[in-house]
């Protein structure tokens, strides 16, 4: 924020200098950028009459990129400055590493692709290390926030879990038959859930159990 304020001050000084230069020689005016960087956007495509203070170009330092992610407020409450972030699908062969710089205090309403109004909040992520030279301003990335991490965590695919009488349950495969087992779920990730109790280690379960799967019904392991 200090750097932004200093840039605005330099821009204001440049405007004052331009006004003085216009009185001396209106035919030629040198417009100086308040900061060093690369042109990322041209706001004036062709010659035209402009006024003092009117933006002509947007300049940015692509060596100091930030990623802004619009996160659901229900998820943002678990994110804090310093949270690790994996940035994928940016076009390169490997995911980029980042850390949360700040979570903005104000949320906004965004309409999803399904027409549902969602409360979202901007989360600013700083890249760890120098950004790839191919990455630029306004590029799209997918962000994964690491809000919890554990070693040797018993887990199951989310596709194996279902609700039974208000409790989480799975169908375990025991002796070639489906056995209903209620489990206690801990942390939930993108495609797996931590199992706190209810199943022994190494137990086999039915994934995507349909209406045809019932207690004691014979099942076979797909290979």
N, C-alpha and C positions, 0 to 999 in steps of 0.2 A: 504494500500500500504506500510505503514511503517512496519507492521508486516511481510509482504511478503519479504521485503528487509532484515529485521533482520533474517528471516528464511534462506534466501540465504547466508547471512554472516556466520551463524552457520554451514550450509552445507559445505561451503568452508573451514572453520576451521576443520571440521570433515575429509575432504579429505586430508588436510595437516597432520593431526594426523595419518590417515591411512597410508600415505606414509612413515612416520617415523616408524610406527609399523611394516610395511612390511619388513623394513630393519632389525629390531630386531628379529622378529620371523615370517617367511613367512608361517609357518604351521597353525597358528591360528590368526585371526584378528577379533576383536570385532567391529561391525558396529553400531554406535550410531545414532539414529534418531535425527534430528535437532529440532524437536518439539514433544510434547506429543499428542497422539491421538490414533485412531484405524486404522488398515490396511484396506483400502477400495479397493485396487487393487494390485495384484502381477504382476510385470513386468518381473520377472525371475521365471519361473515355476519349472525348474530343475537345477541341478548343471551345471555350465558352467564357462568358463574363462571370467572374467570381468575386466574392466579397471577402474582406479580411476575416480570417477565422474559419472560413469554409474548408472542410476536409477535402483533400485531393487524393491522398494515398493512405493506405494502412501499412505500417511498417512493423515488423516483428523480428525478434531474435529467435530463430528456429533452433538454436542450441539450448534454449531454456523453455521448452514446451511444457504446458500443463494440459491435463485431460480433465474435462468437466463431465461428470456422469450424473444424469437425472435418476435418482434412486427413490423408490417408494418410501414414504415416511415410516412405515412399519418396519422396513429393513434398515433405514438410516439410524434408528435409535441404537442399533448394535454396532455402528461404525464410529470410530473415534480417530483423531489425528494420530498417525503412526501405524494405522492398520495396513497390513500388506495387501497389495493388489496385483493381480495377474491380468495383463492386457493382451488379448488374443484377437485373431482375425483382422489384423491390421495390414496384412499383405505379405508379411515376412515369414520365414520358416519356423521361428520360435516365438513364444510369448515373451512380452516385455515385463520387467518388474517395476513396480511403483509403490509408493506409500501415500496414504491420505494426508494431505496438507491441512485441509479444514473442511468442516461440514457447515454449509451456510445455515444461518439461524431461521431463515424464512422459507416456507414452502409455497408451491404454486399448483394450480389445477391443470392437468394435462389429459386430453381425451385420447384413450388408447385406440388401437386399430379396430377394436370391437365396439367402439362407441361408448366405452365406460369412462367416467370421470375418475381420475386418480390424483391423489395428493403426492407430489414428488418434491424432492429437495436437491439442489445442486451439491455435489461432492467434488471437491477439487483434488486431483491426484497429481503428484510430482513423479516424474520418471527417475529411476535409480540409474545413474550413469548417463552418458551422452545419448541422446535420441538418435535413431537411424537417420541417415541423411535423406532417405526417401520419404520420411514422415513429415507432413506439413500441417499448416493451419487448416482447421475445419475437417480433418480426416476422421473417418469412422473407425472405432475400435469397440471390442466387447470386453467389459470389465468383470472380473471375479474378485470379490472381497473375501479375504481369509479372516473370518471373525473368530474361528476356533480351530485348534489343531491338536491332535492327539496321536500317540504311538500305539500300535497293536490294538486298535479299537474294533471290538466285535460289531459288525454292521451287516445290513441286508439291503438288497435293491428296493427302492421305494415301490417298484411294481409288485413286490410280494406282499406288501402290507395292505390291510383293509380294516374297516371299522366293524366291530361286532358288539352290539349292545353298549356302545359308548366307549369301548376299549379297542386298542390296536390288537390285531390278530394276524396270524399267518397259518398256512397249511404246511406242516412239516411232513416229510416223507419218512415214514418209519415202517419197516417190514413190508415195503411195497404198497402201503396204503397211506391215504391222506389223513393226518391227525391235526385237529384244530388246537392251536396253542396261542394263548394270550401272551403278549410281550409288552415290556415297558420301553418306550422309545425315548432316547436322549436327544442329542443334537441331530439336526436334519440338514443334509447337504443338497446339492443339485440333483443327484440321482441315487443317493444312498442315505440310510438312517442308522444312527448308533443304537444298538440293542443293549439295554442295561441288564435285563434279566428275562427269563421265560423260555430261553433256548440254550441248549448245550453247544459248546464250541464245535464247529464242523458239521452242524446239522444241515440237512438238505431241505429246501423249501420249494413250494410251487410258485412260480413267477406268473403273473397275470392269471390268477385263478378265476375261471369263468363260472357260470351258473351250474355247469355240469360237475364241478368239484364239490364233494360233500364229505362229511366225517366218515371215515372208514372205507371210502371208495378206493378201489384199487387204481394205482397210478404207476406209470413207468417213466424212467429217466430218459429224456430226449438226448440223443447223441448226435 
